[in-house]
Amino acid sequence: MKNIFIEGIQGSGKSTLMKSLYEKLNGYHMYLEGDISPVELAWCSYMTEEEYQQSLVRFPDLVPEIEKHTKKEDNHFIVEYTQIVTDVKGFHHYMEQYEIYNGKRSFDDFQGIIMSRLQKFQGTGNLFECSLFQNIIEELILFYCKTEEEIIGFYSEIFEIIKQKNFVLLYLYSDDIKSNILKIKKERSDENGVEMWYPLVMRYLNESPYGKKFGFSDISDIVAHYKRRMNLEVRIIKEIMEGYSIILPAKIYDINDVINKMEE
């Protein structure tokens, strides 16, 4: 059994591939974005014991739910707070401040957390969504304003750790990023047709240090950003992770062929 990482830009079909593999592979555990994962912290709070206890005091009515969605890891508490459905005012905003993303940590702290958790991770038989590229690279580009060479160096360090973890990376490559984005833009709207995803992405991009410097004004800017990220991710694969990665055409593959390639 392996540790399978599934990556690709937004709209490339990561969740579909993930679920197809989960149905085909016996004994694998699936980690989606927002789950408490042994390697990724997207959409989760990463809190010291003091910070965690303060959250319980601040939201006493939610203590059972918070505890249900919390895992202690060494000296920290990980809370999958986005999976807690509540109308308690300010809860999600409060917990968000303890994420490791969106520039909330110094670069050294961020890097240390990523590397340490990957180093300590043990076991096989896991499917990971967006746990190696998407969130980390967005952070490095948008919030730490790292150059491509610096990002390549970052991933050289990551590779030295995970190459011993029996991993394989499945990367979904898209030739038509704009169509993917337009589809997501339309699909992720409320019941009245009001777009939900697109305004959030535009705000996320423009509130980042990179966005404040260069600006994102329309969908062409988003497409250009994702194209740049995809090219960088492919470069990382070819320069660093060759032999451990399989590049697949987004949404155009045979799942059985994918499984066979992983077993070669």
C-alpha positions in Angstrom: 0.0 0.0 0.0 1.1 3.5 -0.7 0.4 7.1 0.3 -1.3 8.6 -2.7 -1.3 12.4 -3.1 -3.8 13.9 -5.6 -3.1 17.3 -6.9 -4.1 19.7 -9.7 -5.4 23.2 -10.1 -9.0 24.0 -9.2 -11.6 22.3 -11.4 -9.2 19.6 -12.6 -11.3 16.8 -11.0 -9.3 16.0 -7.8 -12.3 15.0 -5.7 -13.6 12.7 -8.5 -10.3 10.9 -8.8 -10.0 10.6 -5.1 -13.4 9.0 -4.7 -12.9 6.7 -7.6 -9.6 5.4 -6.1 -11.3 5.1 -2.7 -13.9 2.8 -4.2 -11.4 0.7 -6.1 -8.6 0.4 -3.5 -9.4 -1.8 -0.4 -8.2 -0.6 3.0 -7.3 2.9 2.1 -8.2 5.9 4.3 -9.4 9.1 2.5 -8.4 12.6 3.7 -10.4 15.4 2.1 -9.6 19.1 2.6 -10.7 20.2 6.0 -10.3 16.8 7.6 -7.8 16.4 10.4 -4.9 14.9 8.4 -1.5 13.6 9.5 0.2 15.7 6.8 -2.0 18.7 6.0 -3.7 21.5 8.0 -6.0 23.4 5.5 -9.2 24.6 7.1 -8.0 23.5 10.6 -6.9 25.4 13.6 -3.5 24.6 15.0 -3.5 25.7 18.6 -1.3 25.5 21.7 -2.9 24.1 24.7 -3.5 27.5 26.1 -5.1 28.7 22.9 -7.3 25.6 22.8 -8.5 26.0 26.4 -9.3 29.6 25.7 -11.5 28.6 22.8 -13.5 26.3 25.1 -14.0 29.0 27.6 -15.0 31.5 24.9 -17.6 29.1 23.3 -19.0 27.0 26.2 -22.1 25.9 24.2 -19.8 24.4 21.5 -17.5 22.5 23.8 -18.9 19.0 22.9 -18.6 19.8 19.2 -15.2 21.3 19.4 -13.9 18.3 21.4 -15.5 15.9 18.9 -13.6 17.6 16.0 -10.2 17.9 17.8 -7.1 15.8 17.8 -4.1 16.4 20.1 -0.8 16.1 18.3 2.4 16.5 20.5 1.9 19.9 22.1 -0.8 21.2 19.8 -4.5 20.7 19.3 -5.8 20.4 15.7 -9.5 21.4 15.3 -11.3 20.8 12.0 -13.4 23.9 12.9 -15.0 24.3 9.4 -16.8 21.0 9.9 -18.6 22.4 12.9 -22.0 23.7 11.8 -23.2 26.4 14.1 -24.8 29.9 14.0 -22.8 31.0 17.1 -21.6 34.4 16.2 -17.9 34.8 15.5 -16.9 31.2 16.1 -15.5 30.4 12.7 -13.7 33.8 12.4 -12.2 33.2 15.9 -10.9 29.7 15.0 -9.6 30.9 11.6 -6.9 33.0 13.3 -5.1 29.8 14.4 -4.7 28.4 10.9 -1.2 28.1 9.5 -2.3 29.6 6.2 -3.1 33.1 4.8 0.0 34.7 6.3 -0.9 34.0 9.9 2.5 32.6 10.7 6.1 33.7 10.0 7.7 31.8 7.1 10.1 30.0 9.4 7.2 28.9 11.6 5.2 27.8 8.6 8.0 25.9 7.1 8.9 24.3 10.5 5.3 23.0 11.0 5.1 21.6 7.4 8.5 19.8 7.6 8.1 18.5 11.1 4.6 17.0 10.5 5.8 15.3 7.3 8.9 13.9 9.1 6.8 12.5 11.9 4.1 11.0 9.6 4.1 7.2 9.5 2.0 4.6 7.8 0.7 3.8 4.4 -2.7 3.2 2.8 -3.8 6.9 2.7 -5.4 9.1 0.0 -4.6 12.8 0.4 -6.4 15.6 -1.4 -4.6 18.9 -1.9 -2.0 18.0 0.7 1.3 18.4 -1.1 0.9 21.3 -3.6 -2.2 23.4 -3.7 -2.4 25.1 -0.3 1.3 25.2 0.4 2.3 26.6 -3.0 -0.5 29.2 -2.9 0.9 30.3 0.5 4.4 30.5 -0.8 3.4 32.5 -3.9 0.7 34.8 -2.4 1.7 35.4 1.2 5.4 34.9 1.4 6.0 36.1 -2.2 8.7 33.5 -2.8 10.3 33.2 -6.2 10.0 30.0 -8.2 13.6 29.0 -7.4 12.9 29.4 -3.7 9.8 27.3 -4.1 11.8 24.6 -5.9 14.2 24.7 -3.0 11.4 24.3 -0.5 10.1 21.2 -2.4 13.6 19.7 -2.6 13.5 19.6 1.2 10.0 18.1 1.2 11.1 15.5 -1.3 14.0 14.4 0.9 11.5 13.6 3.6 8.6 12.1 1.7 10.6 9.9 -0.7 10.9 7.5 2.2 7.2 7.5 2.9 6.2 5.2 0.0 4.4 8.0 -1.7 3.1 8.5 -5.2 1.8 11.8 -6.6 -1.1 11.8 -9.1 -1.2 15.1 -10.9 -4.2 16.2 -13.0 -3.0 18.4 -15.8 -5.6 20.7 -17.5 -5.2 22.1 -21.0 -8.2 24.4 -20.6 -8.0 26.3 -17.3 -10.4 29.0 -18.3 -13.3 26.5 -19.0 -12.6 24.8 -15.6 -12.8 28.1 -13.8 -16.0 29.2 -15.6 -17.6 25.9 -14.7 -16.7 26.2 -11.0 -17.8 29.9 -11.1 -21.3 28.8 -12.3 -21.6 25.6 -10.3 -20.6 27.1 -6.9 -23.5 29.5 -6.6 -26.5 29.5 -4.2 -30.0 28.4 -5.0 -30.7 31.9 -6.4 -27.8 31.8 -8.8 -25.7 34.2 -6.7 -22.0 33.3 -7.2 -20.4 32.2 -3.9 -16.9 30.9 -5.0 -15.7 33.6 -7.4 -16.1 36.6 -5.0 -14.3 34.7 -2.2 -11.4 33.7 -4.5 -11.0 37.3 -5.8 -11.0 38.6 -2.2 -8.5 35.9 -1.1 -6.2 36.7 -3.9 -6.4 40.5 -3.6 -6.0 40.5 0.2 -2.7 38.6 -0.1 0.6 40.6 -0.2 1.1 39.4 -3.8 -2.4 40.5 -4.8 -2.0 43.9 -3.2 1.2 44.4 -5.2 0.1 43.1 -8.6 -3.8 43.0 -8.3 -6.4 40.6 -9.6 -9.1 42.4 -11.5 -11.0 39.8 -13.5 -11.2 36.1 -14.4 -8.2 36.4 -16.9 -6.0 37.3 -13.9 -7.2 34.2 -12.0 -6.6 32.0 -15.1 -3.1 33.4 -15.4 -2.4 32.7 -11.8 -3.5 29.1 -12.0 -1.6 28.6 -15.2 1.5 29.9 -13.5 1.0 27.6 -10.5 0.3 24.6 -12.7 3.5 25.1 -14.7 5.4 25.5 -11.5 3.9 22.3 -10.1 4.8 20.4 -13.3 8.3 21.8 -13.0 8.6 20.5 -9.5 7.4 17.1 -10.6 9.9 16.9 -13.5 12.9 18.3 -11.7 12.4 16.8 -8.2 9.8 14.1 -8.1 10.4 12.2 -11.4 9.7 8.5 -10.8 7.4 9.2 -7.9 4.7 11.0 -9.9 2.2 10.3 -12.6 0.8 13.2 -14.7 -2.8 12.5 -15.9 -4.9 14.5 -18.4 -7.6 16.1 -16.2 -10.9 14.1 -16.4 -9.6 11.9 -19.3 -8.1 8.7 -17.9 -9.0 5.2 -17.1 -9.1 4.5 -13.4 -7.9 1.0 -13.8 -4.9 2.2 -15.9 -4.1 4.7 -13.2 -4.0 1.9 -10.5 -1.9 -0.3 -12.8 0.6 2.5 -13.3 0.9 3.1 -9.6 1.7 -0.6 -9.1 4.5 -0.7 -11.7 
